[in-house]
Amino acid sequence: MAVESPYDAVIVGSGAGGAAAAWRLCTHGLNVLILEAGPRFDPATDYPLTNPDWERRPFPAKPGSTGAVSYGDLGVLEEADANLASWNTARGKHVNSAVRVPSAAGYSHVQGVGGSTLHYVGEAHRLHPNAMRLRTEHGAGADWPLSFSDLEPFYVACETEIGVAGAPAAGPRWPAVDHLQPAHPLSTSARVLRDAGARLGMVWETNTRAALSVSKDDRPICNYCGNCARGCPLGDKGSVDVTFLRKAEATGRLTIHSGAQVTRVIMGPDGRVRAVSGVRDGAGFEQETPILILAGGAVQTPRLLLASDTKGGGLANSSGQVGRNFMETLTWTSAGLLPGLSSSHKGLPADAVSWTFNAPGAVDGVVGGCRFTASTLETGLMGPVAYASRVMDGYGAAFKAQLRRAMGSAIAVSATGETIPDERSFVALDPDRVDAAGVPFAQINSVLTDNSLALLRFMAGQCRALLAEAGVPEPGEETGVWDSFNATHVFGTCRMGTEPAQAVVDAHGRAHDIDNLFVADASVFPSSGGGEAPSLTIQALALRMADRLVQ
Amino acid sequence: MLSISRRRVLLNALATSLSAPAFAQQLVAPPVGIDAQTLAAYLDVLLPADDLSPAASALGIEADVIDFAGQVPQFGQLLALGTAWLNTTGQGPFHSLSTGDQGRVVAWMQAADRSFIPGRFFLLVRLTGMEFYYSHPDANAGFDLNPAPQPAGYPPPWQ
């Protein structure tokens, strides 16, 4: 059936995957329309880092800048693991509940032109090659239907376009590193953790970071303000608004409609996608397209597919896997004050990383891996508000003097770990809540399994051991996902695989059921990896998909 | 991972702390409003003037806290009940007590059970007061900090 559209492809969502796909398709000569539900952000005016009260200002919230998300079953808290509770010196225990609750941030994301890359710190990670063969090698989860070597050229392409700095250790994950920019210098707290880790048998190295150490494409180098997560006003951070989207728009072939919420995918009589419909500026719209790429992330993409089927089963869902296999990330952070340490509030967040326990099977008795990161800046311990309201107690003149002396002595280490798909963890349509457009909320259900709890215990123990080895007298704050859902990275809800009965999309992101429907976000991940930040893998997959699409 | 959103964390901390059923029952409709003078005096015990920075009241922190309480009605109730309780601790309103007497009351509150209004008032007013105070540029003298992270950043080397 002929489709009337000035565009060769329509992409829903402008985050890591949507932006990378758009750029690649535009360079191939296609005309692309991105429909982005959220607003545009202007780094010069929206990011608060020149304001004296900067510490009170997080990444800005704008109308429409978060998706409609609710929470179902997040699990119950067993007293046996009470030492995994989140707490800090100033507040005490954070959660007083018998069940796991969403944190203040919950599913932490940005809906806007650039997506969650706008507030990410810019870690640029490649998956561990063995993480893609979890089912074959460990009998759990699912294998990827492609190999690391299939993906590696696309990693190189993304790293080159974005500008990634780092000096990773040689190994199967990094067959070549010549295209990387020079590594950033390590902050004072990262150096302490590197040395403490070495004494504990851990290898620490400079993290690969999408933050420029050499200017590129009129973007300046990083000046180490430490606040990537509040939005980068300089443009050295490789968020997609200043990389893929800017380059795609420069081709003259990309149109972006912000504030355009797609509420339904419309099928034609031939079993192919005909159009999408939605709401923009309060008015309904319908846009026909020959190719539809969904890139709203592992929560909003299954929501749209489930909500689009008037029969209730969900589009592209003959496998029954749309919304299933939801994977959150396990996180743990231990922080404290280290007497004698100074200037720890200066530098690049997440500047050092340890992959020692990243390979699946690297932790005894657990399937899946984890990684460790120097996180003093990433967790916001960089100003007096954070010190006074988190890791220090007391009051009065003595407290004020003590706070001045302590500034720069905070140190934090974080671990990020893998979860394995479980039938109790999924995204569904909320039966009770709908958004202003009448679309049911995406309801997240995510329960920590015995395997997840075992890995979380290991992560906490290792973080505590690192701080102790570094010389921290006692932690001043510990936070983790045992008592609160706090996922920045989520995966798996439109799993890729070779078998249509078991997967939603194939190895190139094309829906098994609908041949002009593609998915370009982390919902296609069959496994999450051992704590790697996913944006680079999402982008590499999107480029690979785009190349196949134009063949 | 993300930097912690201060405002959301603070709102969440207040909501969590104030909504526990056993504590929420104590937040009966207060007979009087928030005593701003007493709140200012209380905050000055937490954050007095010293050689480098002014007292909380000199920066109007009590007004910031009261304004913020408008977003969390239960916090407003806690401020009203807490300042009313403070005014019962001596001969006359708290703000009229001697510095020594004020200090003894606050020291007792710091150690008090946080399941009850004096202890919970100490916890939450300290959190909000510290946040507003140290967000003020006049409070940051003596710190090894730029006025804001940008535009200068913190170029290396760092020792």
Interface residues (C-beta under 8 A of the other chain):
Chain A: L49 T50 N51 P52 D53 W54 E55 R56 R57 P58 F59 A90 R91 G92 H94 V95 N96 S103 A104 A105 S108 H119 Y120 V121 P185 S187 T188 C222 N223 Y224 C225 G226 N227 C228 A229 R230 P233 L234 T331 T333 S342 S343 H345 K346 G347 P349 A350 T373 S375 L377 E378 T379 G380 M382 G383 P384 V385 A386 A388 S389 Y395 G396 A397 K400 A401 R404 M407 G408 S414 T416 T488
Chain B: M1 L2 S3 I4 S5 R6 R7 R8 V9 L10 L11 N12 A13 T16 A20 V45 L46 L47 P48 D50 L52 S53 G103 V106 Q110 R114 L123 R126 L127 M130 E131 Y134 S135 H136 P137 A139 N140 G142 F143 D144 L145 P147 A148 P149 Q150 P151 A152 G153 Y154 P155 P156 P157 W158 Q159
